[in-house]
Amino acid sequence: MTEAAVELAAAQLTDLEALSGGALEVLDRPGGNGGAGGRFVISIDTGVSGAGAGVRVRARERFRILVPETFPYEPPSVLAEHRRWAGSRHVQQSSLLCLYAAPSVEWVPADGMRGLLDRLLTWLEHAAAGTLDPDSRPLHPPVAYPTAPGCAVVEPNLGDRAPWSRGTDSGVVRQFAWCVRDVDRVDVLAWLTEDQVVDRANSEGASPTNPQGKPYFFALNVLLTDELGWEYPNTAAELAEGLSQAGYPREALLGDLAWTSQANQVLRFRAANTDKDPVVMLLGTPSRRTSGSARLAHLVAWKLDQFGENITGLLARRPGTFTKKTDEQLQAAARGWLGTADVQWMPVFDQRTEITQRRDDQTATSTLRRARVLVLGCGALGAPVAEYCVRAGARSVTVLDRGVVTPGILVRQPYSDGDIGHHKAVVLAGRLNAITRKGTACSVVNNAIKFVLNDLDPTAFDLIVDATADSGTRAAIERVRRPLPAARGPWPPTVTMIIGHQADLGLVTVARSGATGTGHDILRRVLLRSRRTDLPEWQDVIADFFPNPPRSGMFFPEPGCSEPTFVGSAADVTALAAALFTAAVQDLAAEPTGEETMSAIAVRRPCLTDARQSAVKALSWPNDVVRTDPGIGYDVRISAEAMAEIRAEVRRGGRVRGRDVETGGMLLGAIDESTGVVSVDLATGPSPDSTLSSAYFDHGTAGTQELVDHHTRRTGGITGFLGIWHTHPCGVAAPSPTDLAGMAALTTFAGVANKALMVILGGSSQVWTAWTEGGGQPDVHVRVVARDPAATPSGTTARVQEAPPAGTYFPGGFSAAPAGVPVRRRRRWLWWGKR
């Protein structure tokens, strides 16, 4: 490949030379005039005329071109045939030109040598004009060629600790870094003043090691207001000379290194640890810029050699506490070392947010930064989701699962053979903590339902992810979150994720903070809407997750001793987990378009063979009107749709009968005793044979059974008769004596149910008017009525309704004509009046 690369480069240069009209001349080629393999020497017209603000570029310059064996897939190197530009920006090792900031993006293999020469001419033009680093682009920092083993990782921002950020024109700022060491790796954790170093070194309460047992130590950090050039020197003498010219003399350098070494000796003495700490010095200059003209600190790390460590250690051991006085012999030895030693620069991986930008910045998952996340379930969904949270920078991630790693799950869950028999949560937390050194993950080995019911403190988390795919866990969350005291703050956003039986589809529900319901409730809403509304995009989703009739064939990976699960590979579930979680955090990060607080999003695996979109348009719901039953404490959730139907009936009745005439109708929905929730899905108006007045409401029976049966069939039994609503216009939303007397008989029309619901709407004249005209909500009273054993079961024994009060009465339906006072009659169930 080397010969082919050189031959291709030579042919391209020959063609360019022939077409250039003398602007390009190839002076030396490989194999000619002693030219080395892959090296060309050219002379080229630069196109630069006159002196500019940058480097001096002549009208014609000579360059060496070193062609790599990987040409044309990688660019050649270009070096100047002189040292006039040594020390200039974007010139390394005195002559190597930095033509590309990002060769993998900027180099075009198809352009070959022509593209290289075009780039060279552009570089010369900007170098002469002094515009290689325009203010609109980041400033490339100076170069320190790494020679020391290991690396330094820097995270804390310097901010206004830098002297130039405070308007200081010249001088040196000496401070210290609080570091932790792991073999040859050094992590800078915080910046300290001299007084803080003294306090920390002498503090009895401070641990000399981190939680993982790695030793802490101090490092000197020197910030200069001037740059030291484009390349840092490789000898201690040159570095010391540059520091001295910048206002930091050799004596100060040696004294500060010795002072830092002594602080570390005190730290080790307290821990009875005789291990020697590395001597590291950080050096910062105003050589970074992200945009604009503001300069930021560029940091390099000098790791002293063994002799330098010994010298500073001896200097630190001289008599006195934290003193810089030493005898002349030691000072001479230190100066001698400083004059002959080489500088070993450590690679610095700078993670300061003031100069770096996270690769996931402005993505949906970036909203998880600093969040406290609880992930229930450490399986095919929960394990990757927990990792996404850790990598997104979550402050803490708590993973919960009671299961252990078995051989079968290795097919698609991120565990290894050595984990078999160990608890998933413990293994996963350990793996997550290996991603960063912050120890952000912790494990809980517990049954998810028991944890939710007995131990969960929702205020300890900013996001809860239920990845158990367990209906019991979903119901437990719904039950526990319902009575959360308002003083403790709202329940955090909750995400529920499930996968279809063939891992082709995934479904995720999102409940924002303050939402009426979570996954258990939202999944019911999905099914209810699919049964009542034509949702062609959701048909395959509904068939997968809510099959009717229920799916009989289930997949048992270990028949007889395993729970049923879905069929899918690691690639399948990983793709779905990523898509589902991304959809959820995008939904949470987006500004709500209306009053919707709950949503459901279906995701199809991207590799499905049809042309359907992978993500299905989300279904969303606003909060319900929620009231708590004062007796048994159930939450009654009246959907926005039901409230809209009630309000429309009230407005219609007000127009045709008068504002003060009561009205009412049936409520359809369901009672979930496992969660203590009564869901009101729909509301109807009064039947035609109902009787209405300003003091009395009597619901008729005409067509009611047929209407209930219609909705029950349409929703597949999800919705059924729930109870009755009626109004007290401009009155108190509370049951009258007649209401109370009729409550027990309400369940006689509820079939086999042992509870039914009574809802009364009222409010002051101001409240009532505002609601009927479209603003606010009325006062709402709810009561869950238990079955009265003495009441009529299924209408077998009639009960006689007491005589209604005198007044003007109207029929139900759409009639506006008053009717006479209703006579006493036998009813299938008993209704009630206002007064």
C-alpha positions in Angstrom: 0.0 0.0 0.0 3.0 2.4 0.7 4.2 2.2 -2.9 0.7 2.6 -4.3 0.1 5.7 -2.1 3.3 7.3 -3.1 2.7 6.6 -6.8 -0.8 8.1 -6.6 0.5 11.2 -4.9 3.4 11.6 -7.4 1.0 11.2 -10.3 -1.4 13.8 -8.9 1.4 16.3 -8.2 2.9 15.8 -11.7 -0.5 16.6 -13.2 -1.0 19.7 -11.0 2.6 20.9 -11.8 1.9 20.6 -15.6 -1.3 22.6 -15.3 0.0 25.3 -12.9 2.0 27.3 -15.4 4.9 27.5 -13.0 3.0 28.3 -9.8 3.8 24.8 -8.5 7.2 23.1 -8.8 8.1 19.7 -7.5 11.7 20.0 -6.4 12.2 16.6 -4.9 10.5 13.3 -5.1 10.8 9.9 -3.3 13.9 8.2 -4.7 15.2 11.3 -6.5 17.9 13.6 -5.2 18.1 11.6 -2.0 14.4 12.0 -1.3 13.0 9.7 1.4 10.1 7.3 0.7 6.8 9.3 0.8 8.5 12.7 1.0 8.1 15.4 -1.6 9.6 18.9 -1.6 7.6 21.6 -3.5 7.8 25.3 -4.2 4.5 27.1 -4.6 3.3 30.7 -5.3 1.5 31.7 -2.1 -0.7 34.4 -3.6 0.2 36.6 -0.5 1.4 40.1 -1.2 2.5 42.5 1.4 2.8 42.2 5.2 -0.2 41.3 7.2 -1.1 41.1 10.9 0.0 37.5 11.1 3.1 35.5 10.2 5.4 36.6 7.4 4.6 34.7 4.2 6.8 35.2 1.2 5.5 35.3 -2.4 6.9 31.9 -2.9 7.6 29.3 -0.2 9.0 25.8 0.0 7.3 22.9 1.8 7.9 19.3 2.6 5.0 16.9 2.0 5.0 13.6 3.8 2.6 11.1 2.2 1.3 8.4 4.6 0.9 4.8 3.5 -2.9 5.3 3.9 -3.1 8.1 1.3 -5.6 9.1 -0.1 -7.8 8.0 2.8 -5.7 10.2 5.2 -4.1 13.5 4.4 -0.4 14.0 4.0 1.6 16.2 6.5 3.0 19.6 5.4 6.1 21.1 6.9 7.7 24.5 6.2 11.3 24.3 5.0 12.4 26.9 7.5 11.8 27.9 11.2 10.5 31.4 10.7 7.1 30.4 11.9 8.3 28.5 15.0 6.2 29.4 18.0 3.3 30.7 15.9 -0.2 29.3 16.3 -1.1 26.2 14.3 2.6 25.5 13.7 3.9 22.5 15.8 7.4 21.4 16.3 8.7 24.6 14.7 7.5 23.7 11.2 4.5 21.3 11.0 1.5 23.1 9.8 -1.9 22.4 11.3 -4.0 22.5 8.1 -7.1 20.7 9.4 -8.9 21.1 12.7 -10.9 17.9 12.0 -9.3 15.8 9.3 -12.0 13.1 9.5 -14.6 15.7 8.4 -12.6 18.2 6.4 -10.3 15.9 4.4 -11.9 14.6 1.2 -10.1 11.6 -0.2 -11.4 12.1 -3.7 -9.7 15.6 -3.8 -6.3 14.1 -3.1 -3.2 16.3 -3.6 -5.3 19.1 -5.3 -7.4 19.4 -2.1 -4.3 19.4 0.0 -2.7 22.3 -1.9 -6.0 24.2 -1.9 -6.1 23.8 1.9 -2.4 24.9 2.1 -3.0 28.1 0.1 -6.1 28.9 2.3 -4.0 28.4 5.4 -1.2 30.7 4.2 -3.7 33.4 3.4 -5.3 33.3 6.9 -1.9 32.9 8.6 -0.5 36.0 6.9 -3.7 38.0 7.8 -3.7 36.7 11.4 -7.2 35.3 11.0 -6.6 31.6 11.6 -8.5 32.0 14.9 -11.5 34.3 14.2 -13.7 35.4 17.1 -16.6 33.4 15.6 -14.7 30.1 16.1 -13.2 28.3 19.1 -9.6 29.1 19.9 -7.3 26.2 19.5 -5.1 26.0 22.6 -1.3 25.6 22.8 0.3 22.1 22.6 2.0 20.1 25.3 3.3 16.9 23.9 2.4 14.1 26.4 5.3 12.0 27.6 4.2 11.0 31.1 2.1 7.9 31.8 -1.4 8.2 32.9 -3.7 11.2 32.4 -5.4 14.1 34.3 -9.1 14.6 34.2 -10.4 18.1 35.1 -14.1 18.8 35.9 -14.5 21.8 38.2 -14.7 25.2 36.5 -12.1 27.8 37.3 -14.6 30.7 36.7 -13.5 33.9 38.2 -10.4 32.3 39.9 -8.5 33.2 36.7 -6.8 36.6 37.2 -7.8 37.9 33.7 -11.5 37.3 34.5 -11.2 39.8 37.3 -9.6 42.4 35.1 -6.0 41.8 36.3 -3.6 42.7 33.5 -0.6 40.9 34.8 0.6 38.7 37.6 0.3 35.1 38.9 -2.4 33.4 40.8 -1.3 30.4 42.9 -3.9 28.0 44.0 -4.3 24.3 44.6 -6.2 21.3 43.2 -7.9 18.7 45.4 -7.2 15.5 43.5 -7.8 11.7 43.7 -5.3 9.2 42.4 -6.0 5.8 40.8 -2.6 4.4 39.7 -1.5 6.9 37.0 -4.8 8.6 36.6 -5.4 11.9 38.4 -8.9 13.4 38.8 -9.2 17.1 39.8 -12.2 17.4 42.1 -12.0 21.0 43.4 -10.0 24.1 43.5 -8.6 25.3 46.9 -6.9 28.3 48.4 -3.9 28.0 50.6 -6.0 28.4 53.7 -8.4 25.7 52.5 -5.4 23.3 51.9 -4.2 23.9 55.5 -7.7 23.3 56.9 -8.3 20.2 54.9 -4.8 18.7 55.6 -5.2 19.2 59.3 -8.9 18.3 59.6 -9.6 15.3 61.7 -12.9 14.7 60.0 -11.7 14.7 56.5 -11.0 11.3 54.9 -7.7 10.8 53.2 -9.3 8.4 50.7 -12.5 8.4 48.6 -15.3 5.9 49.1 -13.5 3.5 46.8 -10.3 3.7 48.8 -8.4 5.8 46.3 -6.0 8.4 48.0 -6.7 12.1 47.8 -3.8 14.5 47.4 -3.0 18.2 46.7 -1.5 19.5 43.5 -0.2 23.0 42.8 -2.1 25.1 40.2 -0.5 28.2 38.7 -2.5 30.6 36.6 -0.7 33.1 34.4 -2.1 36.2 32.7 0.2 35.7 29.7 0.6 32.9 27.3 3.8 30.9 27.1 3.7 30.4 23.4 2.1 28.0 21.0 4.1 24.9 22.2 5.0 24.2 25.8 8.7 23.4 26.3 10.0 19.9 26.9 12.8 20.9 29.4 12.3 22.2 32.9 14.9 24.9 32.3 12.9 26.4 29.4 9.6 26.1 31.3 11.2 27.8 34.4 12.5 30.6 32.2 9.1 31.1 30.6 7.4 31.2 34.0 10.0 33.6 35.3 9.4 36.0 32.5 5.7 35.7 33.2 6.3 36.8 36.8 6.7 33.5 38.6 10.4 33.1 39.5 12.2 29.7 40.0 12.4 30.2 43.8 8.6 30.6 44.0 8.1 27.5 41.8 10.4 25.3 44.0 8.9 26.7 47.2 5.3 26.1 46.2 6.1 22.6 45.0 7.8 21.9 48.4 4.8 23.5 50.3 2.4 21.3 48.4 4.5 18.2 49.1 4.5 19.0 52.8 0.7 19.3 52.8 0.4 15.9 51.3 2.8 14.5 53.9 0.5 15.8 56.6 -2.5 14.2 54.9 -0.7 10.9 54.7 0.5 11.1 58.3 -3.0 11.4 59.6 -4.0 8.3 57.7 -0.8 6.4 58.8 -0.1 5.9 55.1 3.5 6.0 54.0 2.7 5.9 50.2 4.3 8.6 48.2 2.0 10.9 46.2 2.9 12.0 42.7 4.1 15.6 42.4 1.9 17.2 39.8 1.7 20.8 38.8 -1.1 22.3 36.8 -0.4 25.3 34.7 -3.2 27.6 33.3 -2.9 30.3 30.7 -5.6 32.4 28.9 -5.4 30.3 25.7 -8.9 29.0 25.3 -12.0 30.5 23.8 -15.4 29.1 22.9 -16.7 32.1 21.1 -16.4 35.9 21.2 -13.3 37.5 22.7 -13.5 36.2 26.3 -10.5 34.1 27.2 -10.7 30.9 29.3 -8.0 29.0 31.0 -6.2 26.2 29.2 -4.7 23.7 31.6 -1.6 21.5 31.2 -0.3 19.0 33.7 3.4 18.5 34.5 4.3 15.3 36.4 7.6 15.6 38.0 10.1 12.8 37.5 11.4 10.7 40.3 14.3 12.9 41.2 12.0 15.9 41.2 9.6 14.2 43.5 12.5 13.3 45.8 13.9 16.8 45.8 10.5 18.4 46.6 10.0 15.8 49.3 13.3 16.6 50.9 12.5 20.3 50.7 9.2 19.6 52.5 10.9 17.7 55.3 13.1 20.5 56.5 12.4 21.7 60.1 9.4 23.9 60.7 5.7 23.6 59.8 4.7 24.6 56.3 8.0 26.6 55.9 9.9 27.4 52.7 13.3 27.9 54.4 15.9 25.4 53.3 19.6 25.1 53.5 21.8 26.2 50.6 22.9 22.7 49.6 19.3 21.5 49.1 18.5 24.7 47.2 21.5 24.1 44.9 20.4 20.5 44.2 16.9 21.7 43.4 18.1 24.4 41.1 20.4 21.9 39.4 17.5 19.5 38.9 15.4 22.3 37.4 18.1 23.1 35.0 18.6 19.6 33.6 15.3 17.8 33.9 12.9 17.0 31.1 9.3 18.0 31.5 6.9 15.1 31.4 3.5 16.4 30.3 0.5 14.3 31.2 -2.5 14.1 28.8 -5.2 16.4 30.1 -8.8 15.5 29.5 -10.6 18.7 30.3 -14.3 18.3 31.2 -15.0 21.8 32.5 -18.4 22.9 31.4 -17.0 26.4 30.8 -14.9 25.1 27.8 -16.5 21.9 26.8 -19.9 21.0 25.4 -21.5 17.7 26.2 -22.2 15.5 23.2 -25.8 15.1 24.3 -26.4 18.8 24.8 -29.8 20.1 23.8 -31.1 16.5 23.3 -34.2 15.3 25.2 -32.1 13.2 27.6 -30.1 16.3 28.6 -33.1 17.3 30.7 -32.1 14.4 33.0 -28.9 16.0 34.1 -28.8 16.3 37.9 -32.1 14.4 38.1 -32.8 11.8 40.7 -34.2 8.7 38.9 -35.9 5.6 40.2 -36.0 2.6 37.8 -38.3 -0.2 38.8 -37.2 -3.4 37.0 -33.7 -4.3 35.8 -34.6 -6.4 32.8 -34.6 -5.9 29.1 -36.2 -2.4 29.5 -35.1 -1.2 32.9 -31.4 -2.0 32.5 -30.7 0.0 29.4 -32.9 2.9 30.6 -30.9 3.1 33.8 -27.7 3.3 31.7 -29.2 6.1 29.6 -29.9 8.0 32.8 -26.4 7.6 34.1 -24.8 8.6 30.8 -27.1 11.6 30.7 -25.6 12.9 33.9 -28.4 12.0 36.4 -27.5 12.9 40.0 -28.6 9.5 41.2 -30.1 6.4 39.7 -31.8 3.9 42.0 -32.5 0.5 40.4 -34.9 -2.0 42.0 -35.4 -5.7 41.2 -35.8 -8.8 43.3 -34.7 -11.2 40.5 -31.3 -12.8 40.0 -29.4 -13.2 36.8 -30.1 -16.5 35.1 -28.5 -18.1 32.0 -31.6 -17.6 29.8 -31.7 -13.8 30.1 -28.2 -13.3 28.8 -29.8 -13.5 25.3 -31.1 -10.0 25.6 -30.3 -8.4 29.0 -27.0 -6.7 29.6 -25.5 -9.2 32.0 -22.6 -11.6 31.7 -22.0 -15.3 32.6 -20.1 -14.3 35.8 -23.2 -12.5 37.0 -25.4 -15.7 37.1 -26.9 -16.2 40.5 -26.4 -12.6 41.6 -29.2 -10.1 42.1 -29.8 -8.1 39.0 -30.1 -4.8 40.9 -26.7 -5.2 42.6 -24.9 -6.3 39.4 -26.5 -3.4 37.4 -25.7 -0.8 40.0 -22.0 -1.9 40.0 -21.9 -1.7 36.2 -23.5 1.7 36.2 -21.0 3.0 38.7 -18.2 1.9 36.4 -19.4 4.4 33.8 -18.5 7.3 36.0 -16.5 7.7 39.2 -19.3 9.6 40.9 -21.1 6.5 42.3 -24.4 7.7 41.0 -26.2 4.3 41.1 -27.5 2.4 44.1 -29.5 -0.9 44.2 -32.6 -2.1 46.0 -33.3 -5.8 46.1 -37.0 -6.0 46.8 -40.4 -6.9 45.4 -41.5 -3.8 43.4 -45.0 -3.9 44.7 -43.9 -4.1 48.4 -41.4 -1.3 47.8 -44.0 0.9 46.2 -46.6 0.2 48.9 -44.3 0.4 52.0 -41.0 2.1 51.3 -41.3 4.5 48.4 -40.7 8.1 49.1 -41.7 9.9 45.9 -40.3 13.2 47.0 -36.8 11.6 46.9 -37.0 11.3 43.1 -37.5 13.6 40.1 -38.5 10.8 37.7 -39.9 7.4 38.2 -39.7 4.8 35.5 -41.7 1.6 35.8 -40.1 -1.0 33.5 -41.5 -4.0 35.3 -44.2 -4.7 32.8 -46.2 -5.8 35.8 -49.9 -4.9 36.2 -49.7 -5.2 40.0 -46.9 -2.7 40.2 -48.8 -0.3 38.0 -51.8 -0.6 40.2 -49.7 -0.2 43.3 -48.2 3.0 42.0 -51.7 4.3 41.2 -52.9 3.5 44.7 -50.0 4.9 46.6 -49.7 8.2 44.7 -53.4 9.0 45.1 -53.4 10.1 48.8 -50.0 11.9 48.7 -50.3 14.9 51.0 -50.2 18.2 49.2 -47.7 19.5 51.7 -45.1 16.9 50.4 -45.3 18.3 46.9 -46.6 16.7 43.7 -45.7 13.1 42.6 -42.8 13.2 40.2 -43.3 12.5 36.5 -43.8 8.8 36.0 -43.0 6.8 32.8 -44.4 3.3 32.3 -42.9 1.1 29.5 -44.1 -2.2 28.1 -43.1 -4.3 25.0 -45.4 -6.3 22.7 -45.4 -10.1 22.7 -43.1 -10.2 19.6 -41.0 -7.2 20.5 -42.3 -5.5 17.3 -44.1 -2.8 19.3 -43.6 -0.8 22.5 -45.9 1.4 24.4 -44.9 4.1 26.9 -47.1 6.2 29.0 -46.1 9.6 30.5 -47.7 11.2 33.5 -46.4 14.7 34.2 -46.0 16.0 37.7 -49.5 16.7 39.0 -51.2 14.4 36.4 -54.4 12.7 37.5 -53.2 9.2 36.8 -50.2 7.2 35.9 -49.5 4.1 33.8 -52.3 2.0 35.2 -54.9 4.7 34.5 -53.4 5.8 31.2 -53.4 2.3 29.7 -57.1 2.1 30.5 -57.7 5.4 28.8 -55.8 4.1 25.7 -58.1 1.1 25.5 -61.2 3.1 26.1 -60.4 5.6 23.4 -59.6 2.9 20.9 -63.0 1.3 21.6 -64.9 4.5 21.2 -62.9 6.2 18.5 -61.6 5.2 15.1 -57.8 5.1 15.5 -56.4 3.4 12.4 -52.7 4.2 13.4 -53.3 2.3 16.7 -55.0 -0.8 15.4 -51.9 -3.0 15.5 -50.9 -1.6 18.9 -54.3 -2.3 20.4 -54.4 -5.8 18.9 -50.9 -6.5 20.4 -51.4 -5.1 23.9 -55.2 -5.4 24.4 -56.1 -8.5 22.3 -59.9 -9.3 22.2 -60.3 -12.1 23.0 -57.3 -12.3 25.3 -54.2 -14.1 23.8 -54.2 -17.7 24.9 -50.8 -18.8 23.6 -48.0 -17.4 25.8 -44.2 -17.8 25.6 -42.6 -19.6 28.5 -38.8 -19.7 28.1 -38.4 -22.3 30.8 -41.8 -24.1 30.9 -43.0 -24.8 34.4 -40.6 -22.6 36.2 -40.6 -19.2 34.5 -43.1 -16.4 34.0 -44.4 -15.7 30.4 -42.5 -13.1 28.5 -42.2 -11.8 25.0 -40.0 -13.1 22.1 -37.3 -10.8 21.0 -33.5 -10.4 20.6 -31.1 -8.1 22.3 -31.1 -5.9 19.2 -34.9 -5.8 19.2 -35.4 -4.8 22.8 -32.5 -2.4 22.9 -33.9 -0.5 19.9 -37.3 -0.4 21.5 -36.0 0.6 24.9 -34.1 3.5 23.4 -37.0 4.6 21.2 -39.5 4.3 24.1 -37.4 6.2 26.6 -36.5 8.9 24.1 -40.1 9.4 23.2 -40.9 9.7 26.9 -38.3 12.2 27.8 -39.1 14.2 24.6 -42.6 14.4 25.7 -41.6 15.5 29.2 -39.1 18.1 27.9 -41.6 19.6 25.4 -43.8 22.5 26.5 -47.4 21.3 26.8 -49.5 22.5 23.9 -52.6 22.6 26.0 -53.8 21.3 29.3 -52.7 17.7 28.6 -50.8 16.1 31.4 -51.0 12.4 30.4 -50.0 10.8 27.2 -49.4 7.5 25.6 -46.9 6.9 22.7 -46.6 3.7 20.7 -43.3 2.9 19.0 -42.7 0.4 16.3 -39.4 -1.3 15.9 -37.6 0.6 13.1 -36.7 -2.5 11.1 -40.3 -3.6 10.5 -40.8 -4.4 6.9 -43.7 -2.1 6.1 -43.5 1.6 5.5 -45.2 2.7 8.6 -43.6 5.3 10.8 -41.8 3.9 13.8 -43.5 6.3 16.2 -47.3 6.6 16.4 -48.9 9.9 17.1 -49.3 10.3 20.8 -52.7 10.2 22.5 -53.0 12.7 25.3 -55.5 13.7 28.0 -56.0 16.7 30.3 -56.4 16.3 34.0 -59.7 15.1 35.4 -61.8 16.9 37.9 -60.8 15.0 41.0 -62.7 14.9 44.3 -62.2 12.5 47.2 -65.2 10.7 48.7 -65.6 11.8 52.3 -66.7 8.4 53.4 -64.4 5.6 52.1 -61.8 7.9 50.7 -62.0 6.9 47.1 -60.8 9.3 44.4 -63.5 10.2 42.0 -62.0 11.2 38.6 -64.5 12.9 36.3 -63.0 13.1 32.8 -62.8 16.3 30.9 -65.2 14.7 28.3 -67.7 13.9 31.0 -67.5 17.4 32.5 -68.0 18.9 29.0 -71.1 16.8 28.5 -72.5 17.8 31.9 -71.8 21.5 31.2 -73.4 21.3 27.8 -76.6 19.7 29.3 -76.7 22.4 32.0 -76.4 25.1 29.4 -79.1 23.6 27.2 -81.4 23.1 30.2 -80.9 26.6 31.3 -81.9 27.9 27.9 -85.1 25.7 27.5 -86.2 25.4 31.2 -84.6 28.3 33.1 -81.4 28.6 34.9 -82.7 27.5 38.3 -84.2 24.2 37.2 -82.2 21.2 38.3 -81.0 18.7 35.7 -79.0 15.5 35.8 -78.2 12.2 34.1 -76.3 9.0 34.3 -72.6 8.5 34.9 -70.8 5.8 33.1 -67.3 4.5 34.0 -65.8 2.0 36.5 -64.8 1.5 40.1 -61.3 0.1 40.7 -61.2 -1.1 44.3 -57.5 -2.1 44.0 -56.5 1.5 43.5 -59.4 3.2 45.2 -60.3 5.1 42.0 -63.7 5.8 40.5 -63.3 6.7 36.8 -66.2 8.7 35.3 -65.8 8.3 31.6 -69.1 9.6 30.2 -72.1 11.5 31.3 -75.6 11.6 29.8 -78.5 14.0 30.0 -81.9 13.2 31.6 -84.1 10.6 30.0 -87.4 11.8 28.4 -89.5 10.6 31.3 -87.4 12.4 33.9 -88.9 15.1 36.0 -87.1 18.3 36.7 -87.8 21.4 38.8 -86.0 24.0 40.8 -86.2 21.9 43.9 -86.4 18.3 42.6 -84.8 15.9 40.1 -86.3 12.5 39.3 -84.4 10.5 36.7 -86.6 8.4 34.5 -86.0 5.0 33.0 -87.0 5.4 29.3 -84.1 4.2 27.1 -81.6 4.2 30.0 -80.9 0.4 29.9 -80.5 0.5 26.2 -78.0 3.4 26.5 -76.0 1.7 29.2 -75.9 -1.5 27.1 -74.7 0.4 24.1 -71.7 2.0 25.8 -70.9 -1.3 27.6 -70.8 -3.2 24.3 -68.9 -0.4 22.5 -66.2 -0.3 25.1 -65.9 -4.1 25.6 -67.1 -3.8 29.2 -64.7 -1.2 30.2 -67.4 1.3 30.9 -70.7 0.6 32.6 -73.4 2.2 34.7 -71.7 4.0 37.5 -74.2 6.4 39.1 -76.2 9.6 38.8 -75.3 13.2 38.6 -77.6 16.2 39.2 -77.3 19.9 39.9 -78.0 22.4 42.6 -77.9 25.6 40.4 -76.4 28.5 42.4 -76.8 26.3 45.5 -74.6 24.3 47.8 -73.0 21.2 46.2 -74.1 18.9 49.0 -76.7 16.2 49.4 -80.2 17.3 50.7 -82.1 15.1 53.0 -84.0 13.6 50.1 -80.6 12.9 48.4 -79.4 11.1 51.5 -82.6 9.1 51.8 -82.2 7.9 48.2 -78.5 7.0 48.2 -78.8 3.4 49.3 -81.3 2.6 46.6 -78.9 3.9 43.9 -77.1 0.6 43.7 -80.2 -1.2 42.7 -79.5 -0.3 39.1 -75.8 -1.0 39.3 -76.2 -4.7 38.5 -73.8 -6.9 40.4 -71.7 -3.9 41.6 -71.8 -3.2 45.3 -71.1 0.5 44.9 -72.4 3.3 42.9 -71.7 7.0 42.6 -73.6 10.2 43.3 -72.3 13.5 42.0 -73.8 16.9 42.9 -72.7 20.1 41.1 -73.4 23.5 42.5 -71.8 26.7 43.6 -72.5 30.3 44.3 -74.1 32.4 41.7 -70.7 33.8 40.7 -69.1 30.3 40.5 -72.0 28.8 38.7 -72.2 31.6 36.1 -68.4 31.5 35.5 -68.5 27.7 34.9 -71.6 27.7 32.6 -70.0 30.5 30.6 -66.8 28.6 30.1 -64.5 29.6 33.0 -63.4 27.6 36.0 -65.1 24.7 37.6 -68.3 24.4 39.7 -68.3 23.1 43.2 -68.5 19.3 43.1 -69.6 16.9 45.8 -69.1 13.2 45.3 -70.3 10.2 47.3 -69.6 6.6 46.7 -72.7 4.7 47.8 -72.5 1.2 49.1 -75.3 -1.3 48.3 -78.1 -1.3 50.7 -79.1 -5.0 51.4 -82.7 -3.8 52.0 -82.8 -2.0 48.7 -84.4 -3.5 45.6 -82.1 -6.0 43.9 -82.5 -5.9 40.2 -85.9 -4.3 40.5 -87.6 -7.5 41.9 -89.4 -5.5 44.6 -90.7 -2.0 43.9 -90.1 0.9 46.2 -92.6 3.7 46.2 -91.2 7.2 45.8 -92.4 9.8 48.2 -94.6 12.7 46.9 -92.5 15.4 45.3 -92.7 19.0 46.5 -95.1 21.4 44.8 -93.7 23.5 42.0 -93.3 23.8 38.2 -92.0 20.6 36.6 -90.4 19.9 33.3 -89.9 16.6 31.5 -86.5 15.5 30.5 -85.3 15.2 26.9 -85.6 18.2 24.7 -89.0 19.4 25.7 -89.4 22.9 27.1 -93.1 22.7 28.0 -93.8 22.5 31.8 -95.6 19.4 33.0 -97.8 18.8 35.9 -96.8 17.7 39.4 -95.7 14.1 39.0 -97.8 11.5 40.7 -96.6 8.8 43.0 -95.4 5.9 41.0 -93.5 2.7 41.3 -89.9 3.1 40.0 -87.2 0.7 39.3 -84.9 2.8 41.4 -85.3 5.9 43.6 -83.9 9.3 42.8 -83.6 12.4 44.9 -84.3 16.1 45.0 -82.5 19.2 46.2 -84.6 20.3 49.1 
